[in-house]
Amino acid sequence: MTYEYDEFGMERLEMKKIHLPIIIEIDEDGYYIVTCPLFKGCHSYGETIDEALENIKEVIEMCLEETKVEELNKFVGFRELEVKQNA
């Protein structure tokens, strides 16, 4: 992180950008459910994907206040698994 100064000479902290994985699902009522698997319990929803993503940003910001980036869960990836279902 680096420090910058605003037009009044006040020091401000430059924010570090991080990229986080987001899982998007749609529920039986048509709402988009979004999850960030790096944080425990980091979920939100919205009537549109854009609304859901805006909502999860707020939740992630709250999670970042309580969790250091170094303490995040490690996202490994997404895989599909085939299982048999009785007809």
C-alpha positions as CSV (number, residue, x, y, z in Angstrom):
1,M,0.0,0.0,0.0
2,T,1.1,3.5,-0.7
3,Y,0.2,6.8,0.8
4,E,-1.2,9.7,-1.2
5,Y,-2.2,13.2,-0.3
6,D,-5.5,14.9,-1.2
7,E,-6.0,18.5,-2.4
8,F,-5.9,19.7,1.3
9,G,-2.6,18.0,2.1
10,M,-4.3,15.3,4.1
11,E,-2.8,11.9,4.0
12,R,-5.0,9.1,2.6
13,L,-4.3,5.4,2.2
14,E,-4.5,4.0,-1.3
15,M,-6.7,0.9,-1.4
16,K,-5.3,-2.3,-2.6
17,K,-7.5,-4.1,-5.1
18,I,-8.0,-7.9,-4.8
19,H,-9.8,-10.3,-7.1
20,L,-12.2,-12.7,-5.4
21,P,-14.1,-15.7,-6.8
22,I,-17.9,-15.4,-6.7
23,I,-20.3,-18.3,-7.2
24,I,-23.7,-17.4,-8.7
25,E,-26.8,-19.6,-8.5
26,I,-30.4,-19.0,-9.1
27,D,-33.0,-20.3,-6.5
28,E,-36.5,-21.7,-7.0
29,D,-38.0,-18.2,-6.7
30,G,-35.7,-16.7,-9.4
31,Y,-33.4,-14.8,-7.1
32,Y,-29.7,-14.8,-7.8
33,I,-27.7,-16.2,-4.8
34,V,-24.0,-15.1,-4.7
35,T,-21.3,-16.6,-2.5
36,C,-17.7,-15.7,-2.0
37,P,-16.1,-19.0,-0.9
38,L,-13.0,-17.3,0.6
39,F,-15.0,-16.1,3.6
40,K,-17.1,-18.2,5.9
41,G,-20.8,-17.2,5.6
42,C,-20.3,-14.7,2.9
43,H,-23.5,-14.8,0.9
44,S,-26.1,-12.4,-0.5
45,Y,-28.8,-12.3,-3.1
46,G,-30.6,-10.0,-5.6
47,E,-33.4,-9.9,-8.1
48,T,-30.8,-9.4,-10.9
49,I,-27.2,-10.5,-11.2
50,D,-26.0,-6.9,-11.0
51,E,-28.0,-6.3,-7.8
52,A,-26.7,-9.5,-6.3
53,L,-23.1,-8.6,-7.1
54,E,-23.5,-5.1,-5.6
55,N,-24.9,-6.7,-2.5
56,I,-22.1,-9.2,-2.2
57,K,-19.6,-6.4,-2.5
58,E,-21.0,-4.8,0.7
59,V,-20.9,-8.2,2.5
60,I,-17.3,-8.7,1.4
61,E,-16.3,-5.2,2.7
62,M,-17.8,-6.2,6.1
63,C,-15.9,-9.5,6.0
64,L,-12.6,-7.7,5.1
65,E,-13.0,-5.5,8.2
66,E,-12.9,-8.7,10.3
67,T,-10.5,-10.9,8.3
68,K,-7.0,-10.2,7.1
69,V,-6.3,-11.2,3.5
70,E,-3.7,-13.6,4.7
71,E,-6.3,-15.5,6.7
72,L,-8.8,-16.1,3.8
73,N,-9.8,-19.6,2.8
74,K,-8.0,-20.8,-0.3
75,F,-10.2,-21.1,-3.3
76,V,-9.0,-24.1,-5.3
77,G,-11.4,-24.1,-8.2
78,F,-14.8,-25.3,-9.5
79,R,-15.5,-28.8,-10.6
80,E,-18.5,-30.7,-11.7
81,L,-19.2,-34.1,-10.2
82,E,-21.3,-36.8,-11.8
83,V,-23.6,-38.7,-9.5
84,K,-26.3,-41.2,-10.2
85,Q,-29.9,-40.4,-9.4
86,N,-32.7,-42.9,-9.0
87,A,-35.4,-42.5,-11.7
